[in-house]
Every structure is written in structure tokens, then in C-alpha cells.
Amino acid sequence: MSENIEIRTIIGNRNINTVSDTPVTDPASGAKGLEGSNAFVCQRSKLDTKTSALKKSNRYRSRSLSASSTDSYSSASCTGSSSDSDDVSPREKVQKNSAGNSDFCVRNINQHAFGRREIEIAEQEMPGIMALRKRAADDKPLKNAKIVGCTHINAQTAVLIETLAALGASLRWAACNIYSTQNEVAAALAEAGYPVFAWRRKTEEDFWWCIDKCVNAENWQPNMILDDGGDATHLMLKKYPAIFKLIKGAITKFPTNALRFNSRYRNSRGECNRSSSSISAVERWQADRPAMNVNDSVTKTKYDNLYSCRESIIDSLKRSTDVMFGGKQVVICGYGEVGKGCSQALKGFGCVVYVTEIDPICALQASMDGHRVVKLNEVIRNVDIVITATGNKNIVSRDHMDKMKNGCIVCNMGHSNTEIDVNSLRTPDLTWEKVRSQVDHVIWPDGKRIILLAEGRLVNLSCSSLPSFVVSITSATQALADRII
Ligand SMILES: NC(=O)c1ccc[n+]([C@@H]2O[C@H](COP(=O)([O-])OP(=O)(O)OC[C@H]3O[C@@H](n4cnc5c(N)ncnc54)[C@H](O)[C@@H]3O)[C@@H](O)[C@H]2O)c1
């Protein structure tokens, strides 16, 4: 297949028209869990039925309306306002889907109908991955794949999960972030028969328990990993080396660059230098098996990192703080794809944007785009908003936060939770005050407070929803990578 055709598949056809006059039906209400505790290979016919039900019902749905009083959770489920409030841990509940299956752990299985509608809305904006689903409907290229997935669980990743199943894969899935799960979407996946282990605002212990439930399942042996961030790979490698040995390939979103790895450790014939003392266990393992980093794909970085972040930075800041942007001074650390997207958006809203960079070319780009390139220390006392987007660690230190002015908003758009040194704020002299879901005021002894969003985790995934169209491009890239491996 030519590269052009692959890219067309990933981006899809924006002009699809799937509206019909048939009134709303709830496809989830008719959904039956699949047979067997671990055999979750979806049947094509079921997905076809689901897809056509979706096509019929779209005209009447929008993100902002609730279809009935019984499922009127805020569609902005990312705020966690509706479905986080149950005090009983999902691990202590006995829940079954309507097929009687209990091989899952979600906040509340009864939310499935609302979650199904969220997934259907996302499908409309994800033409690339839906085209891939249709194209590979018959040949089931993933029929031998048994995938452990660890990604954010939201409406868009649900479309990816159901596409992988439609391509023939058997799956078990956990969340890669303790804050980003859309509980109702996780419920919809569980209702449809997928072993999903995820809920919003779980503890760190729950986080690892959920991944463990996916990796170490009875009568089910994974042979692939789809891992956003590397936690499932890490757990498998450390705790279940025997299972890890049987993994045939991995699709990751490691911040480390697989191409960089190749140039560092492989010789000109592509063979790995396994004796290198600095090579880690994961790298050694990668050397023997195909491992793809979606962040190395232009169809991921040039769309998701740039355009998705350009839109979601505004959304997440508005939803969590109600801030007015015009005239605000913002410093963005890192002017890669994510930093460029954030800068464009904030400049468009009238912010004065400062950029910090360590790469001279990116620094020059920031300057040519009209931003002031500075050192963080030069502006930290005056800025109103600090955003990290470097993929690096300890970008914002306690020393920086000590210098920030009262009311400064601090958030991270870059890697996981490493960019802002949040642990350094957990000292007896500082008081933490939770003012909203995902919003903490950290208060200094003199009364100064900074506004920390999502405890330094990815703010857009924690405090807003993502544009489905861009996630479609990333998901299609991941599904194609699965197929290639
Ligand atoms: N929030 C999201 O939805 C989202 C989406 C895509 C990617 N990401 C993550 O965002 C991060 C950045 O992604 P990207 O595509 O922009 O990467 P990138 O490599 O294009 O850009 C990162 C930039 O940060 C700069 N940098 C590194 N260390 C720095 C430091 N100490 N000070 C200042 N600048 C520094 C680098 O020189 C580089 O230009 C990654 O961790 C990626 O996984 C987040």
C-alpha cells in the first residue's frame, strides 16, 4: 500500500454523511456482552449493527443535551462532576453487565447507555479510524492479536478499542491515567463485553491493580501491548517477565524516540549491540521485537500534538479556572508541537506569550512567530499562567513556585506528571485546598496561593475533552501499527 493511501486512511474522509431521519435508539440497551470471560473477539455483525444504529440516531444528539432525565450526566464528563462521587471503591462492588459477565471493574455499569452515546458522537468525528474499521471488516488482520491496552479511556479511545476488536483482536484494557477516565464510557465498554479496568480518580494502588488485572488474566496470554506512557510494559517486565517474553510487539507512546534508540544501539545492518552497558532491559527487549512509538509518526505529532493541544489548552483552562485570557502573561516551556499549539491558541486570545526553549531552532521559531524567548527565572515573578510542554522533567521547581505571584495558574501539557515538581509542594509549610475537581490552591504561609491544575498531570486530558477528529488520526495510526506488527 502506498504511503499516500495509508495517510488518506488515517485522516479519513471529512465529508461523510451519515444522517438519517430515524429517531433516537439506544444501541447500548440492546448490547449483549460477548461469551466467555476472556474471549472478547467482537463479532463483525454486532459492530455493523451498532454502527448503523449510530448512523440512524445522530441528528438528534449533541454534546450539550441530555437525552433523558435518567442519564443526564454532564456531557462534560471530564469535570468528573457526575460520576465520581460514589464513596464505595469499584473494587468492592459486585457488578455484572446485562450478559451476566463480571470480568471488568468500572465505577458504575448502569451508566453504560450514556457512555454509548458519547462513543457514537465521537465516531462521527473520527472518519479515519471508522474507514479503517470498514476496510478491514472482512479479512480480520488482528485475529491472532491478544492486546493488553493501557491508554486514557474516553469516547475517542473507545472507538480505537472497538476498532481493534472489529479487526479481530482480543483485548484487555486499563487506564493510563488516574484522572482521565470517562466513567460512563468505561461502563459502555464493559457492557459491550470488553474487560475494562478503569474509573476516574482512582488511587495509585488502584491504578497498578487495574493494569495487573489486564496483564495477569486467567486463561488469557497477551502477545501485544498498546501502551500510552509505558506503565503496562513496565509492570509486565518487572512483575511478569515470563509473560513479557511472549510479547511479540508493542505500540507505545514512550517519550523516548525509537529512531534515536535505533541510531544509538543498532549497527548499519540494523543489528542491535546487546553488549552496550547503557542499554536498559526494555531497550534490549525492543531490540529483539518490533516496537513502534506513535510519537515517531508524523500523522501523530503533526496533528494530535499540535492541533489537539491548540484547541484543548483553552478548553481546559476555561473549564477549570474560568480565566479571562486577554492581556494575561503566559509562559510556555517548550516550543515543540505541543508548545506551538498552546502558544498559537493563547496568542489568539490576546495573551502575551513568553517561551522557554533549549533547542536553538525551536527558540528561533518561537521568536519568528512573535513570542518573547526567555529564561523561566526572568519572567516567573510576573506571569499569570505557566504551562509546561517539554516532555522533560523538573521544568518547574519548588524554587520557581516560591517566586510565582499570587493567583498564578500552573499546569502541564507535556509528559505525564514529571514536568512540574508537585511533590516539592507537599511540605508542612504549605496548605492544599481543593476548590474544584482537578483544581487545587496551594497556599504559602504569607497567604500567597497558586492554582495547580490536575496535580501536574496532563491538563487537557484531565480537565477537558479532546477533539475527536484529531484523536481519530492518532487512533488510526495506532491501529495500523498493530496491524503491521
Ligand atoms: N497534552 C497532550 O494532549 C499531549 C499531546 C501530545 C503530546 N504530548 C506530550 O507533550 C510533550 C511534548 O510533545 P511535543 O510533540 O511538543 O515534543 P517536541 O519534542 O516536539 O517538543 C518538546 C520541546 O521541548 C523542548 N525542551 C526540552 N527540555 C526543555 C527544557 N528544559 N526547557 C525548555 N524547553 C525544553 C525541546 O527542545 C523541544 O523543542 C511530550 O511529552 C508528549 O508526549 C501531550
The ligand as an SDF file (V2000), in Angstrom:
LIG
                    3D

 44 48  0  0  0  0  0  0  0  0999 V2000
   -1.3480   17.0050   26.3760 N   0  0  0  0  0  0  0  0  0  0  0  0
   -1.4820   16.2930   25.2790 C   0  0  0  0  0  0  0  0  0  0  0  0
   -2.5920   16.0180   24.8130 O   0  0  0  0  0  0  0  0  0  0  0  0
   -0.2690   15.8570   24.5340 C   0  0  0  0  0  0  0  0  0  0  0  0
   -0.3800   15.5110   23.1800 C   0  0  0  0  0  0  0  0  0  0  0  0
    0.7540   15.1210   22.5150 C   0  0  0  0  0  0  0  0  0  0  0  0
    1.9610   15.0400   23.1880 C   0  0  0  0  0  0  0  0  0  0  0  0
    2.0460   15.3500   24.4950 N   0  0  0  0  0  0  0  0  0  0  0  0
    3.3010   15.3170   25.2380 C   0  0  0  0  0  0  0  0  0  0  0  0
    3.8500   16.6410   25.2490 O   0  0  0  0  0  0  0  0  0  0  0  0
    5.2830   16.5730   25.2950 C   0  0  0  0  0  0  0  0  0  0  0  0
    5.8600   17.4560   24.1970 C   0  0  0  0  0  0  0  0  0  0  0  0
    5.4610   16.9370   22.9370 O   0  0  0  0  0  0  0  0  0  0  0  0
    5.9800   17.6290   21.6020 P   0  0  0  0  0  0  0  0  0  0  0  0
    5.3960   16.8780   20.4690 O   0  0  0  0  0  0  0  0  0  0  0  0
    5.7880   19.0880   21.6730 O   0  0  0  0  0  0  0  0  0  0  0  0
    7.5450   17.2790   21.7130 O   0  0  0  0  0  0  0  0  0  0  0  0
    8.7230   18.0240   20.9800 P   0  0  0  0  0  0  0  0  0  0  0  0
    9.9220   17.1580   21.1580 O   0  0  0  0  0  0  0  0  0  0  0  0
    8.3080   18.4520   19.6130 O   0  0  0  0  0  0  0  0  0  0  0  0
    8.8910   19.3930   21.8350 O   0  0  0  0  0  0  0  0  0  0  0  0
    9.4140   19.4500   23.1120 C   0  0  0  0  0  0  0  0  0  0  0  0
   10.2460   20.7320   23.1540 C   0  0  0  0  0  0  0  0  0  0  0  0
   10.6250   20.9800   24.4870 O   0  0  0  0  0  0  0  0  0  0  0  0
   11.9510   21.4730   24.4710 C   0  0  0  0  0  0  0  0  0  0  0  0
   12.5580   21.2480   25.7750 N   0  0  0  0  0  0  0  0  0  0  0  0
   13.0280   20.0890   26.3110 C   0  0  0  0  0  0  0  0  0  0  0  0
   13.5320   20.3130   27.5460 N   0  0  0  0  0  0  0  0  0  0  0  0
   13.3260   21.6320   27.7940 C   0  0  0  0  0  0  0  0  0  0  0  0
   13.6220   22.4700   28.8970 C   0  0  0  0  0  0  0  0  0  0  0  0
   14.2520   22.0030   29.9930 N   0  0  0  0  0  0  0  0  0  0  0  0
   13.2780   23.7760   28.8160 N   0  0  0  0  0  0  0  0  0  0  0  0
   12.6880   24.2630   27.7190 C   0  0  0  0  0  0  0  0  0  0  0  0
   12.3940   23.5270   26.6270 N   0  0  0  0  0  0  0  0  0  0  0  0
   12.7150   22.2350   26.6720 C   0  0  0  0  0  0  0  0  0  0  0  0
   12.6230   20.6740   23.3640 C   0  0  0  0  0  0  0  0  0  0  0  0
   13.7760   21.3620   22.8870 O   0  0  0  0  0  0  0  0  0  0  0  0
   11.5270   20.5960   22.3260 C   0  0  0  0  0  0  0  0  0  0  0  0
   11.6040   21.6540   21.3960 O   0  0  0  0  0  0  0  0  0  0  0  0
    5.6310   15.0940   25.1740 C   0  0  0  0  0  0  0  0  0  0  0  0
    5.8760   14.5750   26.4560 O   0  0  0  0  0  0  0  0  0  0  0  0
    4.3750   14.4650   24.5930 C   0  0  0  0  0  0  0  0  0  0  0  0
    4.2400   13.1000   24.9730 O   0  0  0  0  0  0  0  0  0  0  0  0
    0.9590   15.7870   25.1800 C   0  0  0  0  0  0  0  0  0  0  0  0
  1  2  1  0
  2  3  2  0
  2  4  1  0
  4  5  1  0
  4 44  2  0
  5  6  2  0
  6  7  1  0
  7  8  2  0
  8  9  1  0
  8 44  1  0
  9 10  1  0
  9 42  1  0
 10 11  1  0
 11 12  1  0
 11 40  1  0
 12 13  1  0
 13 14  1  0
 14 15  2  0
 14 16  1  0
 14 17  1  0
 17 18  1  0
 18 19  2  0
 18 20  1  0
 18 21  1  0
 21 22  1  0
 22 23  1  0
 23 24  1  0
 23 38  1  0
 24 25  1  0
 25 26  1  0
 25 36  1  0
 26 27  1  0
 26 35  1  0
 27 28  2  0
 28 29  1  0
 29 30  1  0
 29 35  2  0
 30 31  1  0
 30 32  2  0
 32 33  1  0
 33 34  2  0
 34 35  1  0
 36 37  1  0
 36 38  1  0
 38 39  1  0
 40 41  1  0
 40 42  1  0
 42 43  1  0
M  CHG  2   8   1  16  -1
M  END
$$$$
